[in-house]
Amino acid sequence: MKESPDKIDILLEPLLTEGSDEEVDQFLSQLITVHAEPVIKGVIRFKLRLNSHREIQRAEADDIHQDVVLQLLAQLQRFRKLPAGHPITDVRGMAAVIAHRTCARWMRRQFPERHALKNRLHYLLTRQRGLALWQDEDGKSMAGFAVWQKERKPAKTARHLSNVEGLPNHIRTLRSAKPRALADAVATILKHVGGPIEFDELVSAIAAIRGISLRPIESLGEDEDAAALMPAAAEPDQAWRMEKRMFLQRLWEELQLLPLNQRAALLLNLKDASGFGCITLFPVTGIATVRQLAGALEISAESFAEVWNELPLEDAKIAELLGLTRQQVINARKSGRERLARRLKGFI
């Protein structure tokens, strides 16, 4: 029995007892399915419905969901290894926070203009005298006049403001990107609404007015699965999906045949064409679990979980983990790529 920290979520108490890896994996699977996934799906459903301005591909939504689950698993493994050093007092709350942050990162990549606008609005509301940004009792970020915060004025909705054509003319003309004009636009919208509004709704409204808003995705019903973000007609071609999975399966098989240094240099720095980490594709597609990835790297699952959120790693970090020089890591990856290119000829 491991030493228990002063306060932990009661759901995690079984992790404090000694058990086999198989028993722990089964417990974590049930914990996430029953207690964490409903929260994660709810956050993704809410954030994407509220914030997205184009139809999201189902595969992208699945990637977000899987990324959140993997990050949560990494936190739970840290807790299991050192409960006092990584205490978790609310596993559902942690799942929600991770989901919110993951959705935010996705938004930054997909909608850089909107993200930049959001940053400017955040700065304005927290610096401009007379304006305020605060959290309500439910933890939602609210925007409004500072006096409304003091008066605890009831919140209003501003979702209708995203429909620019239906807005009064004095709001539709608030298109200037100058700082002073942005402050005037915020004040005009707040006066029009007549009460505090959710910060994301304010961002969406000004984005729509300025013409940087794309089409929102369809909202999901409470009983719909988060994966059903797109109608069936918009699914990626099934033949393409199958071909992609076959390639990943073959890639995984070939990676395991590489010398350890080449294998680690590739896996720990695996990126797509845009520079984003794509090692998550293996567990997402069911080709290799996180534990199997750790085994391929010849490190413990716990040690792998500790660096999971940092992937893809820079060469200097990989060198430190492997006990090599940075140049040796670069050379190992180059040799590994050349071998894979030969072995996978016909696939790529």
Disulfide bonds with the S-S distance in Angstrom:
none
